[in-house]
Amino acid sequence: MQKIEEIKDKRNYGIDLLRILAGFYVIVLHAFGRGGVLENLPEETISFRVVWMLEIISYSAVNIFVLISGFNSITEKERKNDWSGIICLWLEVVYYSVFVYIILSLVKGFTIRAESILGHLFPILNNGDYWFFSSYICLFSLKPIIDKGIRNTDALQMKILIGIFFLFISVYSVIRDPFFLILGQSPFWFVILYIIGAGIKKCQFDKKFSNIQLIVLLIVMILITWVSKCYGRTFYIFNHRIHDRTLISSYTSPTELVSAVLHVLIFSKLNIPAFLKKTIRFAAPSVFAIYLINTHPLYWNYELNNKFLAYAPRRISVLLPKIMIYSISFFCFAILIDKIRQFIFQKFQIREKIYKLLYTHK
């Protein structure tokens, strides 16, 4: 019976676990950045070095999410673009955009305005508040064309394409941004990540290296970025200034791109124990909610802004526990909150009704 269940369950729990980890990375990343820690850390201290190490590790979260989308896109059979999924995702964004606005407005004593609620119904128009979702929608719209192109590309061509992306876009973006990647927030960068994610699976990169080799390479990438930040010196390439934050100032950074790819390869090969699978199934569908709540404009500007500023000059033994307790608590809270949203969506069969509306014809 157990073998039959394992055969039926073709889900890659390693990738789901990585999605959960990337969600946690997002919280840590924002706690250090928006929380006011990074800009107020005393340099040449242990706190400075430890915090930047954690920041660099977490910085690959955005790339990881999009790479996973590409990695999961390669299947044995061609699949149609299910617009009901992206519409349901849009409704999830609207749900949290309005829900968090009302709750925080009541808590903070702000006036709840009808025009503000109306604005939250169209989250991608709100001055880039949810830029990740905006870029992802553009990627999803192009997905059928991209998927067809990937299927018609052989492994050698795909390897060459990935090499071109890395050398002429990622590496060159360290010097300047001629492709308007906007620090890795543009739809064009998401398309590149999607293709790379699909390409590493199509070319079976995960089978060419052992996990030990991949982990060692990941450590090397992290250390290169960390040394560049903590001990780097300013110099110029083609009259463009290279400084200590060059490798950590954009998602297009070559070391961060390679780190994200290595995360995907490592976790895709993990053999997840049976007792963890239930927890992963519980948490994985709620990862997007973590991002939506954490980056909501009201929470971002009135709750998270400089939240940990007072702890920045403190010792790492004080600062780190504060960040970790906050990150773990927020992570668990967001997942539990999302279970309410999932219950509502399932109760009213939101996904099913959208699917019937789109694909059922009289």
C-alpha positions in Angstrom: 0.0 0.0 0.0 2.8 2.4 0.9 4.6 1.8 -2.4 1.3 2.4 -4.3 0.9 5.7 -2.5 4.5 6.7 -3.3 4.0 5.9 -7.0 0.8 8.0 -7.1 2.4 10.9 -5.2 4.8 12.3 -7.8 5.0 15.6 -5.9 8.6 16.9 -5.4 8.5 17.6 -1.7 12.1 18.9 -1.8 11.0 21.7 -4.1 7.9 22.4 -1.9 10.3 22.6 1.1 12.5 25.1 -0.8 9.4 27.2 -1.5 8.7 27.3 2.2 12.3 28.2 3.0 12.2 31.0 0.4 9.1 32.3 2.1 11.1 32.4 5.4 14.0 34.1 3.6 11.6 36.9 2.5 10.7 37.7 6.1 14.3 37.8 7.2 15.3 39.9 4.2 12.6 42.5 5.0 13.3 42.4 8.7 17.0 43.4 8.1 16.2 45.8 5.3 13.0 47.6 5.9 13.4 46.9 9.6 16.3 49.4 9.7 19.1 47.0 10.6 21.3 47.0 7.6 21.8 50.7 7.3 22.5 51.2 11.0 24.9 48.3 11.8 28.3 49.4 13.2 30.9 48.3 10.7 33.8 46.0 11.6 31.7 44.3 14.2 30.6 40.6 14.6 27.0 41.8 14.2 27.8 43.4 10.9 29.4 40.3 9.5 26.8 37.8 10.8 23.8 39.9 9.6 25.2 40.4 6.2 25.9 36.7 5.9 22.2 36.0 6.6 21.1 38.8 4.3 23.2 37.3 1.5 21.7 33.8 2.0 18.2 35.2 2.1 18.7 37.5 -0.9 18.2 34.6 -3.4 14.5 34.2 -2.4 12.9 36.1 -5.3 15.1 34.2 -7.9 14.2 30.9 -6.2 10.5 31.5 -6.5 10.6 32.2 -10.3 13.2 29.4 -11.0 10.8 26.9 -9.3 8.0 28.0 -11.6 10.3 27.2 -14.6 11.6 24.0 -13.0 8.1 22.7 -12.5 6.9 23.7 -16.0 8.7 20.8 -17.7 6.4 17.8 -17.7 6.0 14.7 -19.8 2.8 16.1 -21.4 2.2 19.6 -22.7 -0.1 21.5 -20.5 -2.4 24.4 -21.3 -2.1 27.7 -19.5 -4.8 27.5 -16.8 -6.0 31.0 -16.4 -8.3 30.0 -13.6 -5.1 29.6 -11.5 -3.8 33.1 -12.1 -7.2 34.7 -11.6 -7.5 32.8 -8.3 -4.0 34.1 -7.4 -5.2 37.6 -8.3 -8.2 37.2 -6.0 -5.8 36.1 -3.2 -3.9 39.3 -3.7 -7.1 41.3 -3.6 -8.2 39.4 -0.5 -5.1 40.3 1.5 -4.8 43.7 0.0 -8.3 44.7 1.3 -8.2 42.5 4.4 -4.9 43.8 5.8 -5.9 47.4 4.9 -9.1 47.2 6.9 -7.5 45.4 9.9 -4.5 47.7 10.2 -6.7 50.8 9.6 -8.9 49.8 12.5 -5.9 49.0 14.7 -4.0 52.2 13.8 -7.1 54.4 13.9 -6.9 55.3 10.2 -10.1 56.3 8.4 -11.2 53.6 6.1 -11.9 55.2 2.7 -14.0 53.7 -0.1 -11.5 54.9 -2.8 -8.7 53.2 -0.9 -10.5 49.9 -0.9 -11.3 50.4 -4.6 -7.6 50.9 -5.2 -6.8 47.7 -3.4 -9.0 45.8 -5.8 -6.4 46.5 -8.5 -3.1 45.8 -6.6 -0.8 45.8 -9.6 -1.8 49.5 -10.3 -0.7 50.6 -6.8 2.7 52.1 -7.6 4.5 48.8 -7.6 3.5 47.7 -4.1 3.2 44.2 -5.3 5.8 44.4 -8.1 6.6 40.6 -7.8 3.0 39.7 -8.7 2.9 42.3 -11.5 6.0 40.8 -13.1 4.7 37.3 -12.6 1.4 38.1 -14.4 3.5 39.3 -17.4 5.5 36.0 -17.2 2.3 33.9 -17.0 0.9 35.6 -20.0 3.9 34.6 -22.1 4.2 31.2 -20.6 2.5 29.2 -23.4 4.9 30.7 -26.0 7.9 30.2 -23.7 7.0 26.6 -22.9 6.6 25.7 -26.6 10.0 27.2 -27.3 11.6 25.3 -24.5 10.1 22.0 -25.7 11.4 22.7 -29.2 14.9 23.4 -27.9 17.4 20.6 -27.5 19.7 20.2 -24.5 22.8 21.7 -26.1 20.9 24.8 -27.3 19.4 25.2 -23.9 22.9 25.0 -22.2 24.2 27.7 -24.7 21.1 29.9 -23.9 21.6 29.6 -20.2 25.3 30.5 -20.7 24.3 33.6 -22.7 21.9 34.6 -20.0 24.5 34.2 -17.3 27.5 35.9 -19.1 25.8 38.6 -21.2 22.9 39.5 -18.9 23.6 38.5 -15.3 27.4 39.2 -15.2 27.1 42.3 -17.4 24.4 43.7 -15.2 27.1 44.1 -12.5 28.6 46.8 -14.7 25.5 48.5 -16.1 21.8 47.7 -16.9 21.4 48.0 -20.7 18.5 45.5 -20.7 16.4 47.5 -18.2 16.3 44.6 -15.7 15.4 47.2 -12.9 17.5 45.4 -10.3 15.8 42.1 -11.2 12.2 43.4 -10.7 11.3 43.5 -14.4 9.2 41.0 -16.2 12.1 40.4 -18.6 14.3 39.1 -15.7 11.4 36.8 -14.6 11.2 35.4 -18.2 15.0 34.7 -18.0 14.7 33.0 -14.6 11.8 30.9 -15.8 13.8 29.7 -18.8 16.8 29.0 -16.7 14.6 27.0 -14.2 13.1 25.0 -17.0 16.5 24.6 -18.7 18.3 23.1 -15.7 15.6 20.5 -15.4 15.5 19.8 -19.2 19.3 19.4 -19.2 19.2 17.3 -16.0 21.8 19.4 -14.2 20.6 17.8 -11.0 22.0 14.4 -12.2 25.4 15.8 -13.2 26.5 16.8 -9.7 26.2 15.2 -6.3 24.5 17.2 -3.5 27.9 17.5 -1.7 29.3 19.2 -4.8 26.3 21.5 -5.1 26.4 22.4 -1.4 30.1 23.2 -1.6 29.5 25.4 -4.7 26.7 27.2 -2.9 28.9 27.9 0.1 31.5 29.3 -2.3 29.0 31.6 -3.9 27.8 32.9 -0.6 31.3 33.4 0.6 32.3 35.3 -2.5 29.4 37.7 -2.0 30.0 38.0 1.7 33.7 38.7 1.3 32.9 41.3 -1.4 30.5 43.0 1.0 32.5 42.9 4.2 36.0 43.3 2.8 35.6 44.6 -0.7 37.3 47.7 -2.1 36.0 50.2 -4.6 37.3 50.0 -8.2 36.2 50.8 -11.7 35.3 48.7 -14.8 34.6 50.7 -18.0 34.3 53.8 -15.8 31.6 52.1 -13.8 32.0 51.9 -10.0 32.2 48.5 -8.4 31.8 48.7 -4.7 31.0 46.5 -1.6 27.3 46.2 -2.4 27.6 45.5 -6.1 26.9 41.7 -5.7 24.1 42.3 -3.2 22.3 45.3 -4.8 20.3 43.5 -7.5 18.6 40.1 -7.9 20.5 39.9 -11.3 23.8 39.5 -9.4 25.7 36.5 -10.9 26.5 35.1 -7.5 22.9 35.4 -6.3 21.6 33.9 -9.5 24.0 30.9 -9.2 23.1 30.6 -5.5 19.3 30.4 -6.4 20.0 27.8 -9.1 22.0 25.7 -6.6 19.2 25.9 -4.1 16.8 24.5 -6.6 19.1 21.7 -7.7 20.0 20.7 -4.1 16.4 20.6 -2.8 15.1 18.9 -5.9 17.3 15.9 -5.0 16.3 15.7 -1.4 14.6 12.6 -0.1 12.0 13.9 2.3 11.0 11.6 5.1 7.4 10.6 5.3 6.8 12.3 8.6 7.7 15.8 7.1 5.5 15.5 4.0 2.3 16.3 5.9 3.8 19.5 7.4 5.1 20.5 3.9 1.7 19.9 2.4 0.2 22.1 5.1 2.6 25.0 4.8 3.5 25.2 1.1 0.2 26.5 -0.3 0.4 29.5 2.1 3.8 30.8 1.2 2.4 33.4 -1.2 0.3 34.8 1.7 3.5 35.4 3.7 4.7 37.7 0.9 1.4 39.5 0.5 1.0 40.3 4.2 4.6 41.2 4.8 4.7 43.6 1.9 1.3 45.2 2.3 1.7 49.0 2.0 0.3 49.7 5.5 2.3 47.0 7.2 5.4 47.9 5.2 5.2 51.6 6.1 3.7 51.6 9.6 4.7 48.3 11.2 7.9 47.1 9.6 9.6 50.4 8.9 12.6 50.7 11.3 11.0 48.1 13.5 14.4 46.8 14.6 16.3 50.0 14.4 17.0 50.2 18.1 18.5 46.7 18.1 21.0 47.4 15.2 23.8 48.7 17.5 23.3 45.9 20.0 25.3 42.7 20.2 24.5 39.9 17.9 23.4 37.8 20.9 20.6 40.4 21.3 19.9 41.3 17.7 19.7 37.9 16.2 17.2 36.3 18.6 14.9 39.3 18.1 15.0 38.9 14.3 14.6 35.1 14.5 11.7 35.2 17.0 9.9 37.8 14.8 10.6 35.9 11.6 9.4 32.5 12.9 6.4 34.1 14.6 5.4 36.0 11.5 5.9 33.0 9.3 3.6 30.8 11.5 1.0 33.5 12.0 0.8 34.2 8.2 0.3 30.5 7.4 -2.4 30.1 10.0 -4.2 33.2 8.8 -4.1 31.9 5.3 -5.9 28.8 6.3 -8.9 31.0 6.9 -8.6 32.3 3.4 -8.2 28.8 2.0 -11.3 27.7 3.8 -13.3 30.6 2.4 -12.1 29.9 -1.1 -12.8 26.2 -0.8 -16.2 26.8 0.8 -17.4 29.0 -2.1 -15.5 26.8 -4.7 -13.8 29.9 -6.1 -11.3 28.0 -8.3 -13.9 25.6 -9.6 -16.4 28.4 -10.5 -13.7 30.4 -12.3 -12.6 27.3 -14.2 -16.2 26.6 -15.3 -16.7 30.2 -16.3 -13.6 30.2 -18.5 -13.8 26.7 -20.0 -17.3 25.5 -19.9 -19.4 26.4 -23.0 -23.0 25.9 -23.6 
